[in-house]
């Protein structure tokens, strides 16, 4: 039994890590690329974006959320340490869907 406990712990950790919404991580990677965020700011970003994703999926707006994040990740650019995009339409579609 003692030999199986560490193995079970690793399985639990792997399950928790896969629970992160990859779109949230992708968004925060882009945001931190521009803002040079700290580890804490990155963690806060992932938490906030996972909440956004949960809210989107709960309201059947997952496609709009994923389209918005894909646009951000594919088109972002940095300007004076700010993340800039040309994703206004995708953001509006997502926001209108969840409201």
C-alpha positions in Angstrom: 0.0 0.0 0.0 2.8 2.4 0.8 4.3 2.0 -2.6 1.0 2.8 -4.4 0.4 6.1 -2.5 3.0 8.2 -4.3 1.7 6.8 -7.6 -1.8 7.8 -6.8 -0.6 11.3 -5.8 1.0 11.6 -9.3 -2.2 10.6 -11.0 -4.1 13.2 -8.9 -1.6 15.9 -9.8 -1.8 15.0 -13.5 -5.6 15.2 -13.4 -5.5 18.6 -11.8 -3.0 19.9 -14.3 -5.2 18.8 -17.3 -8.1 20.6 -15.8 -6.6 24.0 -16.8 -8.3 25.4 -19.8 -5.7 25.4 -22.6 -7.3 28.5 -24.1 -6.8 30.3 -20.8 -3.2 29.3 -20.7 -2.6 30.3 -24.3 -4.2 33.7 -23.7 -2.1 34.3 -20.6 1.0 33.3 -22.4 0.4 36.0 -25.0 -0.6 38.6 -22.3 2.6 37.9 -20.3 4.7 38.0 -23.4 3.7 41.6 -23.7 3.4 42.7 -20.1 6.3 40.7 -18.7 4.1 39.6 -15.9 5.2 38.1 -12.7 4.5 34.4 -11.8 1.7 35.6 -9.5 0.2 37.8 -12.2 0.3 34.9 -14.6 -1.4 32.6 -12.1 -4.1 35.3 -11.6 -4.6 35.6 -15.3 -5.0 31.9 -15.8 -7.5 31.8 -12.9 -9.5 34.7 -14.4 -9.5 33.3 -17.9 -10.5 29.9 -16.7 -13.4 31.6 -15.0 -14.2 33.3 -18.3 -14.0 29.9 -20.0 -16.3 28.2 -17.4 -18.8 31.0 -17.8 -18.7 30.7 -21.6 -19.2 26.9 -21.6 -21.9 27.1 -19.0 -23.8 29.4 -21.3 -23.2 27.4 -24.5 -20.7 30.0 -25.7 -17.6 27.8 -25.8 -17.2 28.3 -29.6 -17.2 32.1 -29.2 -14.7 31.9 -26.3 -12.4 29.7 -28.3 -12.7 31.8 -31.4 -11.8 34.9 -29.4 -8.8 33.4 -27.7 -7.6 31.8 -31.0 -7.8 35.2 -32.6 -5.8 36.8 -29.7 -3.1 34.1 -29.8 -2.8 34.2 -33.6 -2.8 38.0 -34.1 -1.6 39.7 -30.9 1.2 42.3 -30.9 2.8 44.2 -28.1 2.7 47.9 -27.8 4.2 49.7 -24.8 3.9 46.5 -22.6 0.3 46.1 -23.5 -1.3 43.2 -25.5 -3.0 44.6 -28.6 -5.2 42.6 -31.0 -7.5 43.1 -33.9 -10.1 40.8 -32.4 -12.9 43.2 -31.7 -15.5 41.2 -33.6 -14.6 37.9 -31.9 -14.6 39.6 -28.4 -18.0 41.2 -29.1 -19.4 37.9 -30.3 -18.2 36.2 -27.1 -19.4 39.0 -24.8 -22.8 39.2 -26.4 -23.2 35.4 -26.1 -22.5 35.3 -22.4 -24.6 38.3 -21.5 
